[in-house]
Amino acid sequence: MDTHLPLIQTTLDASAHLVLSSKSNVKVTEHKWGEQMIDNSLQGKKFDVIVGLDVAYHEDLYDILISSISCFSHKSTMTSIGVSMNNTKPLFFHKLVEAGFHYEQFADWLMEPKF
């Protein structure tokens, strides 16, 4: 995570004029899935947007990922998770629904063939 956070912040800073308003309060921070109870800096916080890419690549991560999303979400939180169809099993999506989430999958025809 140490190597990725500065890159994420740099990308956000470079594109802030496209995605942020003057009222936006955005913080790039690290969080290890499932450790919300020991992460004092994030304890009790709820977020409007949660973004994760390539985070559901192993079945052992499904429950702790969903637990973290639940902990940091409120009723109107928008969570965007990019996953690979090669690595993410249908079980992940079943677990999302069981946890009370709704998901939408992009249609394959909207994606370039290599994706």
Buried (B, 14 or more C-beta within 10 A) or exposed (E): EEEEEEEBBEEBEEEEEEEEEEEEEEEBEEBEBBEBEEBEEBEEEEBEEBEBEEBBBEEEBBBBBBBBBEBBBEEEBEBEBEBEEEEBBEEBBEBBEEEEBEEEEEEEEEEEEEE
